[in-house]
Amino acid sequence: MRVDLHLHSNCSDGTLSPGDLVQLAKDRGVVVISLTDHDTTEGLDEFMRSCERASVHGIVGVELSADAPYTVHILGYRFRRDDAFLEKYLSSLREYRDKRNAAICKKLNQLGIEISLKEVEAEAGGEVVARPHFARVLVRKGYAPDLHSAFRRFLAKGGLAYVPRVRFSPIECIDLISKSGGVSVLAHPGEIDAGDEEFFRILRELKAAGLWGLECYSAHHKGEDVFRFLRLADELGLRPTAGSDFHGENRPGVDIGIAIPDEIIPWDELGINLRRI
């Protein structure tokens, strides 16, 4: 079966609307999907309505970037969309992001690049403005030949206009998701640049804090990575999940949908009954 529990829409840093994501999944034969936009739940109402109309199983989701020495992203699923504590937290993250965006714009202007926040916000078209939107404007205005070059020269860590983000710890992210009634998953663990012993220590620590699952199947992973993460998930009692980290045109070469064995994900714990729809 084909599933995808890691999708981004134009409500954060993807290029497709939530409804268009659902239709694309339907067209590609993807049967279970989750919208996991960065730091926002703005697109979830449209997403879930579209899933119902298209007869696709939809799961409420979000992605939180954690403050850690490594790349640690925490996915949250099946939480209460109207949870006041969660929305307060996400709102604070967006406020920090707004300040960061202003600082990035100022740095670019100081480099002689004529770019305004208004242009970047128009490019985003949604609640969350992020670095991919800066990159697209830079490419459109001729300051970079492509998105990869725009990131490498200006926006990535070490770039001329890089500004670090304010983030919360991985344990705080897990606690937030748990308190809002959801379950948490460590996204694309292959992106964590740590040795085997250190990585296992990180996983044990996150599991003790309440981590529910591990994204074993990912577009970021090679075949041998998948088997390694499945083994670790089994050893630590973490549920395996699957997601492409699809961003549309903002991440070329990544397609929607991951093929997995039918019974490998405990769908009932995510509120999914595959016999329905």
N, C-alpha and C positions, 0 to 999 in steps of 0.2 A: 504494500500500500504506500501511497505518497502523502506525506504530511508536511507541515511547516509551521513550527511554533516560534518563529523569530522573523517577523516582518515589520518593515517601517514604511509609513505613509508620508504624505506631504504635510501632515500635522507635526512632524518633526523633521527628519532629514532624508526622507524618501522623496520620490518624484510622482508617485501615483496616489490618488485619493483612496481612502479606505474602501469605498464601494468598488473602485476599479481594481484594487488588489483582490477583492473577493471574486470578481468576475474572471480575472486572470487565473486565479487558483482553480476555479470551476472549469475553465477551458483546458487547463493542464491536467485535470484529473486529480487534483489535490483534495483530499477528503476531510482533513482536519487542519485548521489554521488558527494562528493567534496574532493579533496586532500588538506589537511590543514597542511602541514609540518611546523615544527618550524623554523621560521626565514629564510626560503628559498623558492624560486619558482623554484628551479632546476628541479624538476620532473614534472612540469605542462605541458610542451610540449608533453612528452611521454604519460602522463595521458589523456590529451584531445584527442590526436590521437587515443589512445586505446579505449576511450569511443565512438568515432565515428565509429570505426571498429566493436565494439561489440554492437552497437545500445543501448547504455546506456546514459542517460542524465548526462553530466558532468558539474560541476561548478568550476571555478578557485577559489582557496582558499589558506589561510596561517593562521598560529596561532602565536600570539605574547604574550609573558609572560610579564606582567606589574609589575612595582615596586609599591607595595602597602602593607599595614599592613596585608592584607589577600591574599589568592590565587586568583589572578585575571588574567585570560587568555582571550584575545580578538581575535576572529576569524574575518578574513576579506574575503569577497566574491566579485566576479565580478569586480575586479579592473583591471587596465591596466597592463598586464604582463611586458611591456617594459617601464614602468614609471621610469624615471631616479631618481627621488626623493625617490621612494620606494626602488629601488635597492641600492641606497647609504645608506639608513637607515639599510636595511637588512645586507649589507656588514659590517657596523660598529658593528652590533650585533654579527656577526660571528667572527670579530676580537676580541671583548671582550670575546667571548666564547673560542677562541683559547688560550688566556692568562689564562683563568680559567682552561682549561684542563691541561695546563702545570703545574699550581699550584697544581691541584689534583694529578697529576702524581708524583710531587716532594714530597708531603705529604705521598703518599703511599710508595715511596722509602724510606723515612725516618722511616717508620714503619717496614722496612725490607722486603717489598713486591717487588719482582722482576717483574716489569712491565714497559713497555716503551710506549711512545706516538705512535711510529711506529706500535706496536701491536694493539693498540686501534683504530688507523686510518684504519688499515687493517680490523679489525672487523666491522667498520662502513661501509666502502665501498662506501660512498657517500660524499657529500659536508660538511655535518654537523656531527661533532663528539660530542656525548652527554654522559651523565652519564650511560644510559643503555649499551653503548658499553664498558665502564669500567667494569660494573657489569658482563657482559658476559665473559670478559677476566678473571676476578677474579674467576668466577665459573669454567671456563675451566682449570685454573691453580691450582685449589684446595684450594684457599684462602677463599672460601665461598661455602656452600652446594647448594645454589640456589640464584636466582636473588633478591628475597625479603631480604634474609639475607645479601647479598652484599650491598644492599642499606642501610639497617638498621644499620649495623656495620660501614660502611665506607663512604657512599656517600650521605645519606639523611642529612637534617639539624640536627646538633648535632652529626653526625658521625665523625669518627676519621680523615677522609680526606675531610670533607666537605669544600667547598669554595663557598661563595655567588656569585650570578650572578650580572652583571651590566644590569639594565633594564631601560626602559622608563616608564613614568606614563601612567595610563589607558587613560587619556584624550589625551596625545600625540599619543598613538597607534590609537585611534579613528580618530584623526585629520589626521594622516598619511594615513589611509585607505580611508578616505573621499577625500583627495586631489589627490589620485591616481584613483579616479573614482569608488571606491567600497563602500560596506556597511559593517558595523561592528556588531558583535554579541557577547554577553557575554557568554563564554563557561562554561559548567557544573557549574551553580551557586550554586548548592548544596555543592560544595567544599569551598565556602566562609564561613569561620567560624566566623560568626557575628550574633548577636541577630536580631530579626525581625525588630526592629526600625532602627538599624544601617544599616541592609541590604537594607531596603526600601530607606534610605537616599542615599546609594551608587548608587542604581538603578536610583533614580531621578537625581542625579548629572551626571551620565553617559548618561542618556537620554538627558539631557540639552546640553551635549557636542556633541551629534549627534549619540548616540548608536541607531542602527536600530532594533536589535532583541535580543531575549533571548533564549538560548538553553534549552527549557523546557523538552524535551525528551532526556534522556541521560542514558548510562549504569551506570553512577555514581548515578542515582536517584532511589528512591523507588517510588511506585505508588502514595503515598500521596504527595511526593515532586512534581511530575508532575502536579497534580491538583493545588497545591499552586503556582507554577511558571506560569501556564497558567492563573490563576486569576490575578497575579501581572502584567503579560504581557498585559492583557486586560485593567487593570486599568491604566497603564502608556502609553498605545499606542505603545507597542513594539511588533514586529512580533515574533511568536513562531517558533523555528526551532528544528531539531532533529539530534543527532549524537552520535555514540558509543564511540568515542575516541579510535578507533581500532589501535593497534600497532603490531599486529601479535604475535609472540612468546614472545615479550618483555612485553606484558601485558596479561598473561594467564587468561582465563575465560571470556574474552570480545570478543564477536563475531561481525561480520560485519552485519549491517542492524538494523533499528529500525522500528517497525510497528506503523503507525500513521493513523488518519482519513484522507481521501483523500484530503479534501479542507482546512486543517488547516494552511498550509504554503502558503503564497501568491507567488506562483511560478513565476508569470509574473514579479514581482519585482526583481527576481533573474535571469531573462532572460530565463526561462524554459517554453516551450510550451509542455505540456504533451500529446497533440494530435499528436505531431510529433514523428518520429522514430518508 
